[in-house]
Amino acid sequence: MLMQAATQDFLAQKRIAVVGVSRDGKHAANLIYRKLRSEGYRVYAVNPQAQTLEGDLAYPDLKSLPETPDGVVIVTRPQVGEQVVQQCAELGIKRVWMHNGMHSLGSSVSPQALEFCRANGITAIPGGCPMMYIQNADFGHRFMRWMQNLSGGLPKQI
């Protein structure tokens, strides 16, 4: 599948869980969570260490959500993402986006999690950020998308 088609399909969904939203509000997961919420998505913050995040209820894991999301954005260490994709398979979630920020921000992409997704029929986007593709993306994220496409930092196929 082409990256462009996968991102369009992911962002066409309306219920999205963001794993890795933090209490300090400064992490990429928080920015993604706020942007999706402001664009009208029904979003769920997932962090086992918090009861509320961004003024909303937080959930310890995907199994605790009040409904099954259509997609999951993973903004955690790769090892945590490996556990998250297993929960996705158990719950029948077929879309996962593993965030990969600019070099200094770290990556949530795990080769093991990607292989697990492929073996279990889950479409996994291995990199980039939903904020680079979402409608009404800010200039900075549009520029990052352009730069990463130019430099080969974003996959063409997933």
N, CA and C of each residue as an Amber inpcrd file, in Angstrom:
protein
   474
   0.8520000  -1.1780000   0.0000000   0.0000000   0.0000000   0.0000000
   0.8950000   1.2380000   0.0000000   0.4910000   2.2340000  -0.7240000
   1.2430000   3.4850000  -0.7390000   1.0380000   4.2490000   0.5690000
   2.0870000   4.9280000   0.9900000   2.0290000   5.7230000   2.2260000
   0.8710000   6.7150000   2.1730000   0.7080000   7.3970000   1.0500000
  -0.3480000   8.4060000   0.9120000  -1.7310000   7.7830000   1.1340000
  -1.9730000   6.6170000   0.5600000  -3.2670000   5.9500000   0.7230000
  -3.4700000   5.5210000   2.1770000  -2.4210000   5.0190000   2.8010000
  -2.5250000   4.5800000   4.1930000  -2.8200000   5.7480000   5.1270000
  -2.1650000   6.8820000   4.9040000  -2.4000000   8.0430000   5.7730000
  -3.8070000   8.5910000   5.5670000  -4.2730000   8.6050000   4.3180000
  -5.6370000   9.0850000   4.0540000  -6.6680000   8.1750000   4.7180000
  -6.4590000   6.8600000   4.6050000  -7.3800000   5.9170000   5.2270000
  -7.3770000   6.0840000   6.7500000  -6.1890000   6.1970000   7.3300000
  -6.0960000   6.3530000   8.7810000  -6.8400000   7.6060000   9.2280000
  -6.5740000   8.7170000   8.5840000  -7.1700000   9.9900000   9.0070000
  -8.6420000  10.1250000   8.6230000  -9.1550000   9.1970000   7.8150000
 -10.5900000   9.1880000   7.4940000 -11.4010000   8.5740000   8.6370000
 -10.7240000   7.9310000   9.5780000 -11.3960000   7.3280000  10.7270000
 -11.7420000   8.4250000  11.7350000 -12.6910000   8.1530000  12.5900000
 -13.1280000   9.1890000  13.5330000 -12.8250000   8.8800000  14.9960000
 -12.4950000   7.6250000  15.3080000 -12.1860000   7.2530000  16.6910000
 -10.7290000   6.8020000  16.7460000  -9.9000000   7.5960000  17.4110000
  -8.4650000   7.3110000  17.4330000  -7.9300000   7.3870000  18.8580000
  -7.1810000   6.3720000  19.2270000  -6.4900000   6.3630000  20.5220000
  -5.0610000   6.8300000  20.2870000  -4.5580000   7.6460000  21.2030000
  -3.1720000   8.1100000  21.1460000  -2.4720000   7.5610000  22.3850000
  -1.5480000   6.6490000  22.1500000  -0.8170000   6.0030000  23.2330000
   0.4750000   6.7770000  23.4720000   0.6480000   7.2370000  24.7110000
   1.8550000   7.9730000  25.0590000   1.6140000   9.4240000  25.4250000
   0.3430000   9.8290000  25.5140000   0.0330000  11.1870000  25.9520000
   0.5840000  11.3380000  27.3670000   1.2710000  12.4630000  27.6260000
   1.9510000  12.6140000  28.9180000   1.3020000  13.6870000  29.7820000
   1.6780000  13.6650000  31.0560000   1.1300000  14.6320000  32.0050000
   1.6920000  16.0350000  31.8110000   2.9150000  16.1460000  31.2810000
   3.4930000  17.4930000  31.1730000   3.0050000  18.2580000  29.9360000
   2.3520000  17.5800000  29.0150000   1.7360000  18.2550000  27.8770000
   2.6680000  18.6970000  26.7790000   3.9440000  18.3880000  26.8710000
   4.9150000  18.8950000  25.8970000   5.3430000  17.8620000  24.8580000
   4.9190000  16.6370000  25.0130000   5.3650000  15.5820000  24.1120000
   4.5740000  15.5840000  22.8010000   5.1530000  14.9490000  21.8080000
   4.5040000  14.8480000  20.4960000   3.1200000  14.2330000  20.6170000
   2.9700000  13.2360000  21.4890000   1.6590000  12.5910000  21.6530000
   0.6010000  13.5980000  22.0780000   0.9610000  14.5270000  22.9420000
   0.0070000  15.5440000  23.3910000  -0.3830000  16.4750000  22.2520000
   0.5980000  16.8600000  21.4490000   0.3050000  17.7280000  20.3060000
  -0.6220000  17.0240000  19.3170000  -0.3460000  15.7610000  19.0610000
  -1.1870000  14.9770000  18.1520000  -2.5930000  14.8480000  18.7320000
  -2.6730000  14.5300000  20.0090000  -3.9660000  14.3820000  20.6850000
  -4.7880000  15.6700000  20.5610000  -4.1640000  16.7890000  20.8830000
  -4.8840000  18.0720000  20.8230000  -5.3260000  18.4030000  19.4090000
  -4.4610000  18.1480000  18.4260000  -4.8040000  18.4660000  17.0380000
  -5.9670000  17.5980000  16.5640000  -5.9070000  16.3100000  16.8270000
  -7.0050000  15.4370000  16.4190000  -8.3080000  15.8570000  17.0950000
  -8.2480000  16.1640000  18.3700000  -9.4420000  16.5930000  19.1010000
  -9.9980000  17.8850000  18.4990000  -9.1170000  18.8330000  18.1860000
  -9.5780000  20.1180000  17.6310000 -10.1560000  19.9690000  16.2240000
  -9.7770000  18.9110000  15.5300000 -10.2920000  18.6670000  14.1810000
 -11.5540000  17.8070000  14.1800000 -12.0830000  17.5130000  15.3770000
 -13.3570000  16.8060000  15.4760000 -13.2770000  15.3030000  15.6310000
 -12.0870000  14.7740000  15.7950000 -11.9630000  13.3350000  16.0410000
 -12.3790000  13.0180000  17.4690000 -12.8840000  11.8150000  17.6750000
 -13.1160000  11.3100000  19.0240000 -11.8040000  10.6360000  19.4190000
 -11.0850000  11.2380000  20.3430000  -9.7520000  10.7440000  20.7040000
  -9.7370000  10.2400000  22.1490000  -8.8620000   9.2660000  22.3560000
  -8.6880000   8.6900000  23.6800000  -7.2120000   8.7440000  24.0350000
  -6.9240000   9.2830000  25.2150000  -5.5490000   9.3500000  25.7140000
  -5.2410000   8.0700000  26.4720000  -4.1140000   7.4370000  26.1240000
  -3.7240000   6.1950000  26.7770000  -2.3780000   6.3960000  27.4480000
  -2.3820000   6.2060000  28.7810000  -1.1700000   6.2840000  29.5820000
  -1.4880000   5.5850000  30.9060000  -0.7780000   4.5030000  31.2180000
  -1.1040000   3.7650000  32.4420000  -0.7800000   4.5150000  33.7380000
  -0.1250000   5.6540000  33.6300000   0.2860000   6.3920000  34.8200000
  -0.6090000   7.5900000  35.1380000  -1.7100000   7.7630000  34.4060000
  -2.5340000   8.9560000  34.6230000  -4.0180000   8.6140000  34.5400000
  -4.8070000   9.3840000  35.2730000  -6.2610000   9.2200000  35.2190000
  -6.9180000  10.2650000  34.3360000  -6.2670000  11.4280000  34.2190000
  -6.7370000  12.4630000  33.2980000  -5.5360000  13.0390000  32.5720000
  -5.7570000  13.3970000  31.3270000  -4.7230000  14.0250000  30.4970000
  -5.4120000  15.0030000  29.5540000  -4.8200000  16.1490000  29.3820000
  -5.3760000  17.1590000  28.4750000  -6.8220000  17.4940000  28.8240000
  -7.1610000  17.3910000  30.1100000  -8.5100000  17.7070000  30.5610000
  -9.5320000  16.6090000  30.3040000  -9.0890000  15.4670000  29.8050000
  -9.9840000  14.3520000  29.4970000  -9.6080000  13.1330000  30.3380000
 -10.5130000  12.1780000  30.4110000 -10.1870000  10.9120000  31.0560000
  -9.0470000  10.2490000  30.2980000  -8.1790000   9.5940000  31.0210000
  -7.0990000   8.8070000  30.4180000  -7.3450000   7.3460000  30.7550000
  -6.8010000   6.4930000  29.9300000  -7.0150000   5.0620000  30.0870000
  -5.6720000   4.3520000  30.1660000  -5.5880000   3.2870000  30.9760000
  -4.3000000   2.6120000  31.1560000  -3.8490000   1.7970000  29.9450000
  -4.8150000   1.3570000  29.1310000  -4.4820000   0.5650000  27.9460000
  -5.6730000   0.5770000  26.9930000  -5.4900000  -0.0090000  25.8320000
  -6.5520000  -0.0030000  24.8210000  -7.7700000  -0.8110000  25.2660000
  -7.5400000  -1.8470000  26.0380000  -8.6450000  -2.6990000  26.4970000
  -9.5900000  -1.9550000  27.4360000  -9.1280000  -0.8770000  28.0410000
  -9.9320000  -0.1230000  29.0070000 -10.7720000   0.9760000  28.3630000
 -10.6170000   1.2050000  27.0760000 -11.3640000   2.2690000  26.4020000
 -12.8590000   1.9450000  26.3750000 -13.7250000   2.9660000  26.3810000
 -15.1610000   2.7150000  26.3590000 -15.6630000   2.1570000  25.0210000
 -14.8800000   2.3000000  23.9760000 -15.2220000   1.7340000  22.6770000
 -13.9140000   1.4150000  21.9390000 -13.9950000   0.5590000  20.9680000
 -12.8040000   0.1820000  20.2150000 -12.5010000   1.2740000  19.1980000
 -11.2860000   1.8130000  19.2290000 -10.9540000   2.8510000  18.2520000
 -10.7550000   2.2550000  16.8630000 -10.8630000   3.1130000  15.8630000
 -10.6270000   2.7010000  14.4760000  -9.1320000   2.6710000  14.1700000
  -8.3710000   3.4520000  14.9070000  -6.9310000   3.5140000  14.6950000
  -6.2230000   3.9100000  15.9770000  -4.9160000   3.6070000  16.0180000
  -4.1060000   3.9050000  17.1910000  -2.8160000   4.5800000  16.7360000
  -2.5180000   5.7220000  17.3420000  -1.2330000   6.3840000  17.1330000
  -0.3540000   6.0070000  18.3160000   0.8260000   5.4770000  18.0140000
   1.7630000   5.0670000  19.0540000   2.8950000   6.0790000  19.1160000
   3.0330000   6.7160000  20.2760000   4.1050000   7.6910000  20.4920000
   4.7910000   7.3090000  21.8050000   5.4830000   6.1870000  21.7520000
   6.1460000   5.6270000  22.9240000   7.5000000   5.0590000  22.4960000
   8.1890000   4.4950000  23.4470000   9.3970000   3.7300000  23.1050000
   8.9690000   2.5420000  22.2380000   9.8300000   2.1050000  21.3170000
   9.4600000   0.9920000  20.4430000   9.0220000  -0.2610000  21.1970000
   9.6420000  -0.5520000  22.3380000   9.2830000  -1.7530000  23.0930000
   7.8410000  -1.6930000  23.5870000   7.3800000  -0.5200000  23.9650000
   5.9910000  -0.3660000  24.4050000   5.0640000  -0.5680000  23.2080000
   5.4720000  -0.0560000  22.0600000   4.6790000  -0.2280000  20.8430000
   4.4510000  -1.6880000  20.4930000   5.4260000  -2.5260000  20.7970000
   5.2780000  -3.9600000  20.5360000   4.1370000  -4.5450000  21.3480000
   3.9740000  -4.0830000  22.5730000   2.8530000  -4.5320000  23.4040000
   1.5290000  -3.9520000  22.8960000   1.5750000  -2.7120000  22.4470000
   0.3610000  -2.0400000  21.9700000  -0.1950000  -2.7440000  20.7340000
   0.6630000  -3.1190000  19.7870000   0.1460000  -3.7610000  18.5740000
  -0.4550000  -5.1320000  18.8880000   0.0310000  -5.7880000  19.9330000
  -0.5940000  -7.0520000  20.3440000  -2.0090000  -6.8070000  20.8580000
  -2.1820000  -5.7190000  21.6120000  -3.5300000  -5.3590000  22.0650000
  -4.4200000  -5.0240000  20.8670000  -3.8510000  -4.3370000  19.8790000
  -4.6240000  -4.0000000  18.6730000  -5.1490000  -5.2690000  18.0120000
  -4.2910000  -6.2650000  17.8720000  -4.7090000  -7.5270000  17.2590000
  -5.8180000  -8.1800000  18.0740000  -5.6840000  -8.1870000  19.3930000
  -6.6950000  -8.7960000  20.2590000  -8.0420000  -8.0950000  20.1410000
  -8.0090000  -6.7860000  19.9320000  -9.2410000  -5.9930000  19.8590000
  -9.7830000  -5.8360000  18.4410000  -9.0480000  -6.3160000  17.4510000
  -9.4930000  -6.1960000  16.0600000  -9.2230000  -4.8330000  15.4430000
  -8.3140000  -4.0700000  16.0110000  -7.9630000  -2.7530000  15.4700000
  -7.0260000  -2.9740000  14.2900000  -7.3660000  -2.4110000  13.1430000
  -6.6470000  -2.7020000  11.9010000  -5.7570000  -1.5690000  11.3900000
  -5.6480000  -0.4730000  12.1470000  -4.8270000   0.6610000  11.7060000
  -3.9600000   1.1540000  12.8540000  -2.6510000   1.2360000  12.5910000
  -1.6960000   1.7100000  13.5880000  -0.7470000   2.6900000  12.9140000
  -0.4320000   3.7580000  13.6250000   0.5510000   4.7340000  13.1390000
   1.6430000   4.8250000  14.1860000   2.8440000   4.4140000  13.8310000
   3.9940000   4.4960000  14.7300000   4.7270000   5.8000000  14.4370000
   4.6020000   6.7280000  15.3490000   5.1790000   8.0650000  15.1790000
   6.6990000   8.0040000  15.0540000   7.2170000   8.8170000  14.1720000
   8.6660000   8.9650000  14.0390000   8.9270000  10.4430000  13.8190000
   9.3510000  11.1210000  14.8700000   9.6250000  12.5460000  14.7800000
  10.9710000  12.8060000  14.1380000  11.3330000  14.0410000  14.1190000
  12.6500000  14.3960000  13.6140000  13.6820000  13.6780000  14.4750000
  14.8800000  13.5390000  13.9790000  15.9180000  12.7010000  14.5880000
  16.0480000  12.8620000  16.1020000  16.0500000  14.0580000  16.6100000
  16.2650000  14.2620000  18.0420000  15.0440000  13.8970000  18.8880000
  13.8850000  13.7570000  18.2700000  12.6640000  13.4850000  19.0160000
  12.4280000  12.0070000  19.2510000  13.1470000  11.1620000  18.5700000
  12.9900000   9.7320000  18.7790000  11.9500000   9.1190000  17.8700000
  11.8890000   7.8050000  17.9410000  11.0050000   7.0530000  17.0720000
  10.2540000   6.0020000  17.8700000   9.0340000   5.7520000  17.4800000
   8.2280000   4.6900000  18.0730000   8.2320000   3.4480000  17.1970000
   8.9020000   3.5220000  16.0640000   8.8920000   2.4250000  15.1050000
   9.7330000   1.2620000  15.6150000   9.1360000   0.0970000  15.6120000
   9.7950000  -1.1390000  16.0190000   9.6940000  -2.1400000  14.8790000
  10.8260000  -2.6710000  14.4080000  10.7570000  -3.7020000  13.3580000
   9.9130000  -4.9080000  13.7940000  10.0060000  -5.2800000  15.0640000
   9.2210000  -6.4080000  15.5600000   7.7180000  -6.0900000  15.5270000
   7.3580000  -4.8750000  15.9210000   5.9450000  -4.4850000  15.8880000
   5.4360000  -4.4300000  14.4470000   6.2560000  -3.9250000  13.5350000
   5.8540000  -3.8910000  12.1230000   5.6180000  -5.2930000  11.5940000
   6.5160000  -6.2030000  11.8900000   6.3640000  -7.5850000  11.4360000
   5.1040000  -8.2080000  12.0340000   4.8570000  -7.9360000  13.3160000
   3.6520000  -8.4440000  13.9600000   2.4060000  -7.9130000  13.2510000
   2.3980000  -6.6220000  12.9400000   1.2540000  -6.0240000  12.2390000
   1.0280000  -6.7000000  10.8990000   2.0810000  -6.8660000  10.1260000
   1.9510000  -7.5130000   8.8070000   1.3920000  -8.9230000   8.9450000
   1.8700000  -9.6580000   9.9370000   1.4310000 -11.0390000  10.1310000
  -0.0080000 -11.1310000  10.6320000  -0.5350000 -10.0260000  11.1690000
  -1.8730000 -10.0390000  11.7610000  -2.8720000  -9.1440000  11.0410000
  -2.5640000  -8.7440000   9.8210000  -3.5090000  -7.9850000   9.0120000
  -3.7680000  -6.5700000   9.4940000  -2.7880000  -5.9830000  10.1550000
  -2.9110000  -4.6030000  10.6430000  -2.1030000  -3.6990000   9.7220000
  -2.7280000  -2.6580000   9.1950000  -2.0060000  -1.6760000   8.3890000
  -1.2240000  -0.7890000   9.3430000   0.0940000  -0.8100000   9.2120000
   0.9600000  -0.0350000  10.0990000   1.7140000   1.0120000   9.2910000
   1.5970000   2.2470000   9.7100000   2.3350000   3.3460000   9.0940000
   3.6070000   3.5240000   9.9140000   4.7610000   3.2160000   9.3210000
   6.0080000   3.2210000  10.0840000   6.7650000   4.5370000   9.9830000
   6.2050000   5.5660000  10.5470000   6.9410000   6.8170000  10.5730000
   6.1040000   8.0160000  10.2110000   6.7580000   9.1490000  10.2580000
   6.0540000  10.3950000  10.0520000   5.1660000  10.7010000  11.2430000
   4.2850000  11.6240000  11.0470000   3.4070000  12.1030000  12.1130000
   2.0520000  12.4350000  11.5040000   0.9660000  12.0670000  12.1600000
  -0.3500000  12.4270000  11.6250000  -0.5000000  13.9260000  11.3690000
   0.1980000  14.7430000  12.1480000   0.0810000  16.1930000  11.9810000
   0.7230000  16.6770000  10.6840000   1.5050000  15.8220000  10.0290000
   2.0880000  16.1740000   8.7370000   1.0880000  15.9370000   7.6050000
   0.0640000  15.1530000   7.8570000  -0.8810000  14.7440000   6.8170000
  -2.3030000  15.2300000   7.0450000  -2.6120000  15.6130000   8.2730000
  -3.9830000  15.9830000   8.6080000  -4.4100000  17.2460000   7.8590000
  -5.6900000  17.3050000   7.5680000  -6.2380000  18.5240000   6.9720000
  -5.9350000  19.6740000   7.9260000  -5.6720000  20.8300000   7.4170000
  -5.3320000  22.0040000   8.2170000  -4.0060000  21.8450000   8.9590000
  -3.0730000  21.0990000   8.3730000  -1.7440000  20.9520000   8.9780000
  -1.0610000  22.3110000   9.0320000  -0.3230000  22.5490000  10.1110000
   0.3910000  23.8130000  10.2360000   1.5970000  23.8300000   9.2850000
   2.1130000  25.0110000   9.0420000   3.2230000  25.1680000   8.0970000
   4.4180000  24.3160000   8.4920000   4.7500000  24.2800000   9.7770000
   5.9150000  23.5230000  10.2320000   5.8140000  22.0470000   9.8930000
   4.6480000  21.4560000  10.1030000   4.4800000  20.0300000   9.7980000
   4.4240000  19.7870000   8.2870000   3.8150000  20.6830000   7.5500000
   3.8310000  20.5330000   6.0860000   5.2640000  20.6060000   5.5710000
   6.0570000  21.5080000   6.1360000   7.4570000  21.6490000   5.7410000
   8.2440000  20.3800000   6.1070000   8.0050000  19.8370000   7.3080000
   8.6900000  18.5980000   7.7020000   8.3480000  17.4640000   6.7470000
   7.0960000  17.3890000   6.3520000   6.6930000  16.3470000   5.3980000
   7.4380000  16.5150000   4.0820000   7.5010000  17.7320000   3.5980000
   8.2120000  18.0100000   2.3440000   9.6850000  17.6320000   2.4710000
  10.3110000  18.0350000   3.5820000  11.7350000  17.7420000   3.7900000
  11.9840000  16.2370000   3.9060000  11.1510000  15.5580000   4.6620000
  11.3520000  14.1180000   4.8340000  11.0780000  13.3570000   3.5400000
  10.1210000  13.8210000   2.7520000   9.9080000  13.2010000   1.4390000
  11.1270000  13.4200000   0.5480000  11.6580000  14.6280000   0.5750000
  12.8150000  14.9680000  -0.2390000  14.0420000  14.1540000   0.1540000
  14.2330000  13.9630000   1.4480000  15.4330000  13.2770000   1.9430000
  15.2750000  11.7600000   2.0100000  14.0800000  11.2550000   1.7250000
  13.8500000   9.8170000   1.8050000  13.5250000   9.3540000   3.2190000
  13.2150000  10.2850000   4.1030000  12.9120000   9.9390000   5.4860000
  11.5400000   9.3440000   5.6950000  10.6600000   9.4430000   4.6940000
   9.3250000   8.8500000   4.7840000   9.2250000   7.7200000   3.7750000
   8.6410000   6.6110000   4.1860000   8.4950000   5.5140000   3.2290000
   7.4810000   5.8620000   2.1430000   7.7160000   5.3850000   0.9560000
   6.7430000   5.5710000  -0.1340000   5.6770000   4.4840000  -0.0640000
   6.1160000   3.3010000   0.3210000   5.2260000   2.1520000   0.4890000
   5.3210000   1.6840000   1.9330000   4.2290000   1.1510000   2.4090000
   4.2800000   0.6070000   3.7720000   4.0440000  -0.8980000   3.7310000
